Amino acid sequence: MGATSIQRLRTKFIAVMLGAFFLTMLLIALLVNGAYVSLAQARMNSTLQSIIENNGQLPVIDVDNLAPSSGLGLRYFVVTLRADGTFEELRNDSDKSIDRQHAQELARKAASSIFTSGSIDNYYYKVSDSPTADGRKVIAFMNGSVELEEGRQVMGYTLVFLGVGLLLAFVLVWFISMRAIRPEIEAARRQSEFITNASHELKTPLAVIRANTELSETIQGESEWSQSTLRQVDYLDGLVKNLVEFSRSNEVEDESEGEAKELDVSAIVASAASPFESLAQSRDVTLDIGVDAGVHLAVSEGKLRQLVRLLVDNAVKYCDGGGKVSVRARQVRQIGIPYIRRQGIRIVVSNSYAKGKDVDYERLFERFYRGDKAHSNQGGYGIGLSVAQRICEEAGGSIKAMWKDGIVSFVCLLY
C-alpha cells in the first residue's frame, strides 16, 4: 500500500470515527432531552388529570408538584367540548391572559391531535381519558412556559456540546491518525524505493546473461538450453518492468499525465486498445472495440490509458483460441444517492473463457495471483490486475470481475 492509499485510508478512518462519534452523541442528546420532556410531561399529566377529576380546580395537595412553574403562580383553565366537537364551556379562574377565542383555538388543536396529552404553544394539555355520559370531552390546559423554555435551553446546550465535542474529536483524531500513519508512510516509501533500486540492479546481470547467451549461440549455434535461458531472461525482464510499474502506481505522481482533467474518454479508450489488434490476430482472437461517442470525464489520461492497456492485454492473453475480446465504454451516472448524481464512465473488457466457471474471481486482483494455470505459458506476472484495481480506486471508482455463459468480464466504474 502506497502513501497515497494510506492517506486515503486515513481519511476514511477519520470520516467513520467522526460519523460514529456524531451518532453516539446524537443518541445521547436525544435520550437526555427525551427524558427531560417525558418527566415534565408526566408531571403535568398528573396535575392536569387532577384538575379534570376535580371539576376544573387544582387540589391544594398537588400545587407543590409543579415546580418551577409554581413559583410564578399556577395558570390553568378547562375547556368542555360537545359530542360534535363544538365549544361548550370555558372554566378559567387562574389564567387571565387567555380569552375565549384563544381557548377555543387551543381546544380545537388538542381535540384534533392523535395524542391525548402534549403541548401546544406554551401550554400543556390533557384530554379526559373518557367522554362524559352525554359524549362531552373535557380538556385541561396549564401554562408551562417555564418548563418548555427550560426544555429549549437544554436542547440548545446539548447542540452546543455536540458541536464542540465533534470539533474536539476531529482535532484529536486528525493528529492521532497523522502520528499513527507516519511509520506506515515511511515503510511504504522505503518499500517502493527498495523495489525501484532492486529492479535497476537486476537489469545489469540480466543484460549480461542475455548477451553471453546470444554470443554463445553465435559461436556454438542455438540449442534447447540457450533458448530456455533466453526465455527465462525475457520473463525476468518483464517481471522487473512490472514491479517498477506497480511500485510507481503507489506513488504520488507530479507529472502532467497524472493530473485529472476533462478528457475525451471515447478516443482514449479506442486508441489505447487498438494496438492490441495485431497481437489478437496472432493468437487467433477477434478484438471488437465498441465505444460510445461523446464519453467525457475528468480523469488522468496516463492512468486511463494504463488501465485500458492492462485489461485488454489480460483479455487477449487469456482469451480462448478462436474467441472474442470486446472493449466497451459508455457514460453513466451514479445512482442510489437522492438529489446527487455524479457523472462517470463504465468500461467493460470481456473475453471468451469457456473454463472460467470455477475460478475465484475475487482473488484475481491479488498481486502475483494467477488463477488460470492452463494458460501459464502466456507469460503473465499476476501484477497487472492489481495495478488496474489500484487505478480504479484512486479514481474514486471500482472494478470487479464476473463470468457468465463462457464470457469473463472486467467491469470498471470511474467517477
LUMBA-841622 format. One record per residue: residue in three letters; x, y, z of N, C-alpha, C in turn. Coordinates in steps of 0.02 Angstrom, whole numbers, plus 50000, padded with zeros to 5 digits. Layout:
BEGIN
ALAXYZXYZXYZ;...
REM end
This chain:
BEGIN
MET500424994050000500005000050000500445006250000;GLY500335010649952500735016649945500515022249991;ALA500905027749991500755033350035500075036450019;THR499915036849954499265039649934498695035449961;SER498755028949955498225024449980498165024750055;ILE498735025450090498715025950163498365032350183;GLN498505037950149498175044250164497425043750151;ARG497245040250096496545039450080496195035050133;LEU496545029850156496275025650209496195029550273;ARG496665033950286496625038250346496015042750343;THR495895045650284495305049950276494665046150289;LYS494625040050263494035035850275493965034250350;PHE494535032850382494525031250453494255037250493;ILE494495043250477494265049250512493515050250501;ALA493295049250439492575050050425492155045050463;VAL492385038850466492005033650502491995035150577;MET492565037050605492605038550676492165044450694;LEU492195049850655491775055650669491035054050660;GLY490885049950609490185047850599489925043950659;ALA490335039150683490135035150741490065039550803;PHE490545044250812490515048750870489895053250867;PHE489755055750807489175060150799488525056350814;LEU488465050350788487855046450800487785044750874;THR488345043150907488325041550979488105047651019;MET488425053451004488245059551040487525061651026;LEU487315060650964486625062450946486135058050984;LEU486285051650990485855047151027485815049151101;ILE486395050851130486395053151199485985059451207;ALA486065064151160485685070351163484935069051159;LEU484745064651114484035062951108483765059751171;LEU484175055351201483955052051263483895057051320;VAL484375061551327484355066551381483745071151372;ASN483655073751312483095078251301482425074551304;GLY482435068351279481825064451284481625062951356;ALA482135061551397481995060251468481715066551502;TYR482015072351486481775078551517481045079951496;VAL480915079351431480235080651406479735075751436;SER479945069351441479495064251468479335065551541;LEU479835067451580479715068851651479265074951660;ALA479405080151620478985086151625478265084651604;GLN478185080751551477515078951527477145074651578;ALA477505069851608477185065451658476955069451719;ARG477375074251741477185078451798476575082551782;MET476565085451721475995089451701475365085251692;ASN475445079351663474855074951653474525073251719;SER474935071951770474645070251835474245076051864;THR474525082051857474175087851883473555089551842;LEU473605089151777473025090551734472465085551745;GLN472645079251757472135074251772471765075851837;SER472145078351886471835080351949471345086151938;ILE471545090851894471095096451879470455093951846;ILE470515089251799469925086551765469475082951815;GLU469775078951858469375074951906469045079351959;ASN469305085551970469025089952021468655095751990;ASN468345094351932467905099251900468235106051888;GLY468855105751864469195111851843469575115451898;GLN469645112351956470015115352011470605110952029;LEU471155114052046471755110352064471765109152140;PRO471795102852161471845101552234472485104652262;VAL472435107252322473005110752353473595106052361;ILE473465099652373473995094852386474465094052325;ASP474205095652266474605094652205475005100952184;VAL474905106452219475215112752197475975112152198;ASP476255109052250476985108752256477315104252205;ASN476925100352169477215095852119477355099352053;LEU477215105952049477265109251984477875113751976;ALA478345113352022478945117452014479275115651948;PRO479565120651913479665127651934479095132351917;SER478585130251880478045134851861477675137451921;SER477645133451975477255135552033477525142052064;GLY478185143252053478475149452080478205155652046;LEU477925155051988477655160751951476895161151956;GLY476605156551996475875156352000475585151651950;LEU475115147551970474815142551927474295145851881;ARG474345144351817473875147051768473605141251728;TYR472975139651738472665134051703471945135651688;PHE471645131951642470945132651625470695126051596;VAL470055125251593469745119151568469225120951515;VAL469235117251460468765118251405468345111951397;THR467685112851389467235107151378466965107651307;LEU467015102151269466755101751201466155097151199;ARG465675098951157465095094651149465285088351110;ALA464815083751104464945077451070465125078550997;ASP464855083850966465015085350896465655089350887;GLY466015090750942466645094250939466595101750944;THR465995104550951465925111850957466045114051029;PHE466235120351035466405123151100465775123851144;GLU465845121951209465285122451255465425127151313;GLU465995126051346466105129751409466855130851420;LEU467025136651450467695138251471467685139751546;ARG468065135851584468135137051656468845139551668;ASN468885145951687469535149051693469525153751753;ASP469845151551807469885155651867470595158051882;SER471085155651844471785157251863472195160351807;ASP472005159351744472415161851688472025167451653;LYS472145173651675471785179351648472055181451580;SER472625178551559472915180451495472575176851437;ILE472165171951452471835167951400471125170551390;ASP470915171551328470235173551314469855167751283;ARG469215168751272468785163351248469005160851179;GLN469185165551133469375163651065470025159551065;HIS470515161751105471145158151109471045151251139;ALA470615150851190470475144351222470145139651172;GLN469685142151131469365137951081469875135351030;GLU470335139651009470835137550960471295132150989;LEU471505132951052471915127851084471535121351092;ALA470895121851110470485115851120470395112151053;ARG470295116051000470205112950934470825109150914;LYS471425111950924472045108650907472145102350949;ALA472005102951014472095097151058471615091551040;ALA470995093151024470495088051008470655084550942;SER470965088150895471125085250830471785081350831;SER472165081850885472805078450889472695070950901;ILE473165066850877473115059650889473345057850959;PHE473645062750995473875061451063473375064451113;THR473295061151169472835063651221473185068451269;SER473825069351261474195074151302474795076651263;GLY475045082451283475615085351248475655092751262;SER475935096551214475995103751224475815107251159;ILE475485113051167475305117451111475495124451130;ASP475905127651088476175134151106476535133651173;ASN476335137651223476645137251289476205133651340;TYR475735129651316475275126151360475335118551354;TYR475325115451412475245108151414474495106751416;TYR474295101151385473585099451386473495092051402;LYS472905090451426472715083551441471975082751425;VAL471815077951381471125076451363470875071151411;SER470255071951434469975067151480470015060151451;ASP470165055251494470265048451472469645045551437;SER469065047651458468445045151427467925050751426;PRO467525051351373467005056451370466485055451426;THR466095060651440465555060151489464985056051460;ALA464485054951500463925050751478463575053551416;ASP463555060051410463225063051352463705064451295;GLY464335061751299464815062351244465245068451246;ARG465195072451299465615078351303466335076451318;LYS466795080751296467505079551306467795085451345;VAL468165083851398468465088951440469225089151427;ILE469475095251416470195096151403470465101351452;ALA470985099451490471295103951538471945106651509;PHE472075113151520472685116451496473035119651555;MET473705119651552474095123151603474685126551569;ASN474805132751589475365136551562476025133351585;GLY476425131051537477065127751553477645131251520;SER477605137951516478125141751481478815140751512;VAL478835139951579479485139051612479785132351593;GLU479385127051599479635120351582479835119851508;LEU479405122651464479545122351393480175126351374;GLU480255132151407480855136151393481475132651418;GLU481415129351476481985125551501482155119751453;GLY481635116751425481745111351377482115113851315;ARG481925119851292482275122751235483005124351252;GLN483125126751313483805128151334484225121851339;VAL483925116551366484275110151369484465107851299;MET483995108451252484135106451183484685110651153;GLY484665117251166485185121751140485875120051168;TYR485905119051234486545117251264486795110551237;THR486335105951227486535099351201486835099951132;LEU486525104051089486785105051021487465108451023;VAL487555113251069488205116651075488735111551097;PHE488575107451147489045102451171489205097451116;LEU488695095751077488785091051022489275093950970;GLY489175100250952489615103450904490335104050929;VAL490405106250993491075106951022491415100051027;GLY491035095051048491315088251054491525085550987;LEU491125086850935491295084450868491925087950844;LEU491995094350857492595097950836493215095450872;LEU493155094350938493725091750977493905084750954;ALA493395080650940493525073850916493885073950849;PHE493685078550805494015079150740494745080950748;VAL494885085850791495575087950802495995082250830;LEU495725078850881496095073350912496215067650862;VAL495685065650827495765060150779496235062050723;TRP496205068350701496645070650647497375069950666;PHE497565072550726498265072350746498485065350766;ILE498045061650799498235054750819498325050350758;SER497865051050709497925046950649498545048950609;MET498705055350607499305057550573499925054450604;ARG499945054350669500505051250704500525043750693;ALA499935040650689499905033350682500125031050613;ILE499975034950561500135032650493500835034650471;ARG501165038850511501835041150490502315035250479;PRO502345030450525502795024650512502585020650450;GLU501925020150438501695016350380501885019850315;ILE501835026550314502035030250255502785029350242;GLU503175029750295503895028850288504055021850263;ALA503695016850290503815009950268503625009050195;ALA503075012250173502865011850103503385015250058;ARG503655020950082504165024250042504785019950035;ARG504985016850090505585012550088505465006450044;GLN504855003650047504684997850005504724999649931;SER504425005349914504435007549845505155008949822;GLU505535012049866506235013549849506635007149839;PHE506505002249883506864995849877506694992349811;ILE506044992149793505844988849731506174992249671;THR506164999049672506455002749616507205001349611;ASN507555001749668508285000549667508454993349647;ALA508074988549676508214981549660508084980149586;SER507554983349559507404982249488507964984849444;HIS508234990749461508784993449422509414989149429;GLU509534986549489510114982349499510064975749460;LEU509444973249452509354966849417509444967549341;LYS509344973649316509394974549243510094972949216;THR510604974849253511284973649229511454966249223;PRO511364962149275511514955049267511084951649214;LEU510454953849207510024950849155510284952549086;ALA510524958749078510804960649013511444956748998;VAL511844955549050512454951649040512284944349022;ILE511794941449057511594934549042511334933948971;ARG510924938848950510664938748882511234939348831;ALA511694944048843512244945048795512684938848790;ASN512844935748847513264929748847512924923948811;THR512264923348823511894917748792511864918848716;GLU511724924948695511694926348623512374925348590;LEU512904927348626513574926248599513734918748593;SER513514915048643513624907748641513254904648583;GLU512634907148569512264904548512512604906348446;THR512914912248444513264914248383513864909648369;ILE514214907748421514804903548413514634896148405;GLN514174893748449514034886548450513364884748418;GLY512964889748401512304888348373511774887848427;GLU511144888348406510584888048454510514880948481;SER510284880648544510154874148575509544874848619;GLU509284869348641508704869348685508854873248749;TRP509474872548774509654875748837509734883348829;SER510034885448774510114892648764509444896148754;GLN508994892948717508324895748708507944896048773;SER508014890948815507684890948881507954896648923;THR508614897748920508914903248959508644909948936;LEU508594910948870508344917348844507604918348863;ARG507214912948863506514913548883506464915748956;GLN506884912948999506864914849069507114922049079;VAL507604924049039507834931049043507264935749022;ASP506904934048969506334938148948505804938549003;TYR505694932849034505194932649088505404937049146;LEU506034936449167506274940549223506284947949205;ASP506464949449143506474956449121505774959449123;GLY505284955549101504584957849104504354958549176;LEU504564953949219504374954249290504654960549323;VAL505274962049308505594968049335505214974249313;LYS505034974649250504674980449224503994981049259;ASN503654975449269503004975549303503074977649376;LEU503604975549409503714977649478503814985149483;VAL504204987849437504304995149435503644998649423;GLU503244996049377502604999149361502144998849421;PHE502144993149456501714992549515501934997349570;SER502594997849578502865002449628502675009649613;ARG502725011549550502545018349530501805019749538;SER501395014649531500675015749538500485017549610;ASN500915016049658500785017649728501035024449748;GLU501405027749704501705034149720501275039849695;VAL501365045649725501035051749702501425054649645;GLU501125054949586501475057249527501375064749518;ASP501915068049501501895075249489501865077049415;GLU501945071949373501935073349301501245075449279;SER501215078849222500575081349197500105075749180;GLU500385069849162499935064449144499555061749204;GLY499785063449265499435061049325498875065649345;GLU498815071549314498305076249332497635074449300;ALA497095075349339496425073849313496145080049278;LYS495925079249216495625084649178495105081649131;GLU494645085849108494115083549064494415080848999;LEU494255074548985494545071248926494015067848884;ASP494185066748821493765062848776493925055548788;VAL493545052348831493675045448851493595040748791;SER493115042248748492985038048690493625037148648;ALA493945042748633494545042548591495125039048627;ILE495195040348692495755037548730495685029948736;VAL495095027548752494995020348759495115016848692;ALA494845019648639494935016548573495665016448553;SER496025022048563496735022248543497165017848587;ALA496975016848650497375012548694497265005148679;ALA496665003448654496504996448641496704994148571;SER496694998748522496814996748452497504993648439;PRO498044995648474498694992448460498704984948475;PHE498214982348509498204975248525497884970948470;GLU497664974148416497344970348362497824965348330;SER498444967448318498924962748288499084957048335;LEU499154958448399499274953148448498684948248451;ALA498074951048447497484946848449497454942348387;GLN497614945048330497604941048268498124935448271;SER498704936948299499234931748303499024926048348;ARG498534927148391498304921948436497614919448416;ASP497404921048355496754918748329496184921248373;VAL496224927548391495714930748433495454936948397;THR494794938048399494484943948369494424949448421;LEU494674955448405494624961148450494084965948425;ASP493564966848466492994971148447492984977148494;ILE493114983048466493114989248506492484993048490;GLY492034993248536491394996848527491305002048582;VAL491515008048570491495013448620490985018648600;ASP490545020548646490055025848632490405032448618;ALA490135036248573490425042848557490235047948610;GLY490665052848620490505058348665490555056748738;VAL490935051648756491025049948827491585054248855;HIS491445058148907491935062748937491955061749013;LEU492535063149041492625062849114493275066149133;ALA493285069249192493905072149219494305066549251;VAL494835064449216495225058649239495945059449213;SER496415056049244497105056149220497155052249156;GLU497405055449104497465051949039497955046149044;GLY498515047249077499005041949083498735035949119;LYS498375037149174498095031549212497545028049172;LEU497145031849136496615028749096496905024349041;ARG497405026749007497725022648955498035016348986;GLN498365017149042498675011449075498145006249095;LEU497575008649120497035004149140496785000149080;VAL496655003549024496395000148965496904995148939;ARG497534997248936498054992648911498114986448954;LEU498084987249019498144981449064497564976549054;LEU496954979249048496374974949042496344971548974;VAL496504975248921496484972248854497044967148846;ASP497634968648872498184963948869498014957448906;ASN497694958148965497494952249003496964948248965;ALA496484951848934495944948448898496204944648837;VAL496654947748799496944944448740497364938448762;LYS497724939348815498174934148839497804927848860;TYR497234928648892496874922948920496234921148882;CYS496134924248824495544922648784495634915748751;ASP495094912048747495114905448713495284906448639;GLY495644901648610495804901948540495174902048497;GLY495154906548448494554907248407494014911348441;GLY494164914048500493664917848538493664925248521;LYS493364929148564493254936248550493394940348612;VAL493734945948602493844950948655493464957248636;SER493054959648682492664965748668492844971148718;VAL492864977248694493004983048736492424987948728;ARG492114989748785491544994248784491654999848834;ALA491405005848817491435011548863490825015848851;ARG490505017948904489915022348898489855026848959;GLN489465032148951489355036849005488825034049053;VAL488945034949118488455032749168488385038249220;ARG487875037449260487775041849318487705037649380;GLN488035039749433487985035949495487275036349521;ILE487005030649541486325030349566486335028549640;GLY485745029549672485685027549742485775033149791;ILE485965039349768486045045049812485525050249792;PRO485005051249831484475056049812484745063049801;TYR484525066149748484675073049730485405074249712;ILE485815068949712486515069649693486675064649638;ARG486895066949581487065062449526487765064249502;ARG488225059549507488905060649484489005057249416;GLN489275061149369489405058349304490015053849307;GLY489985048249273490545043649272490565039849207;ILE491025035049203491085030849144491095023549166;ARG490865019349121490865012149133491255008749076;ILE491805005649093492225002249044492174994749058;VAL492004990949006491944983749013492394980448961;VAL492844976248984493284972348940493134965048954;SER492914961448903492714954448912493054950148860;ASN493104943748875493414938948828493114932048837;SER493164928148786492914921148789493344917148837;TYR493014913448880493374909548930492924903848953;ALA492914898548913492434893048923492514889548990;LYS493134889049015493264885249076493324889749138;GLY492984895449137493054900149192492534899749246;LYS492124894549245491574894149293491814893649365;ASP492334889749377492554888349445493134892649468;VAL493284898049433493834902449452493604907049508;ASP494054908149557493914912949611494084919949586;TYR493594923549560493734929949527493914935449576;GLU493734934749639493934939849687494684939849698;ARG495004934049691495724933549703496134935849643;LEU495804937049586496184939049527496544945749538;PHE496294949749584496584956349595497144956249648;GLU497284950349675497854949749720498494949649680;ARG498984953249703499614953549666499954946649665;PHE500224944749608500574938449596500114932449595;TYR499454933549598498994927849594498804926649521;ARG498834920349500498654918449431498164912749436;GLY497544914149419497014909149427496994904049372;ASP497254905749312497214901249255497864897449247;LYS497924891649277498534887649272498624884849201;ALA498074883949166498114881049099498444885749049;HIS498424892349065498724897249019499384899949047;SER499734895949086500344898349118500884899949067;ASN500824897349007501324898748956501254905548925;GLN500754909448946500634915948915501084921348945;GLY501464919748997501954924449023501664929849068;GLY501114928749101500834933649147501214933749212;TYR501174939449247501554940149309501094940849370;GLY500444941149360499994941849416500004948749448;ILE500214953849411500264960549438499774965349404;GLY499654964249340499254968949300498574970649329;LEU498204965549350497534966849376497554970349444;SER498084969049483498164972649546498284980049533;VAL498684981649482498794988649463498144991749437;ALA497764987949398497124990449372496644992149429;GLN496624987849479496194989249537496414995549572;ARG497064996449579497335002449611497125008749573;ILE497175008549508496995014249467496255016049476;CYS495825011049476495105012249485494955015249553;GLU495275012649605495155015249672495395022349680;GLU495975023949649496235030749652495775035649616;ALA495415033249566494945037549529494265037849563;GLY494215035049623493575035049658493065030249631;GLY493305025149596492845020149566492975013249592;SER492805008349551492865001349572492954997049510;ILE493174990849522493244985849469493034979149497;LYS492694975249456492504968549476492514963949416;ALA492614957649430492634952549377492044947849385;MET491764945649329491194941049331491214936449270;TRP490914930749277490894925749223490174923649211;LYS489984923349146489314921149129489314918549057;ASP489034912549049488954909448983489604909348943;GLY490144907448976490784906848941491144913348927;ILE490914918748957491234925448947491434928149014;VAL492074930049022492294933449083492354940849067;SER492084945049112492074952249101492374955849160;PHE492754961049145493024965549195492664972149188;VAL492304974049239491874980049237492184985449281;CYS492354991149251492654996749287492165002549289;LEU492075005449347491675011549355492135017049381;LEU492175022549346492585028149365492165034349371;TYR492275038349423491885044549434492345050449443;
REM end
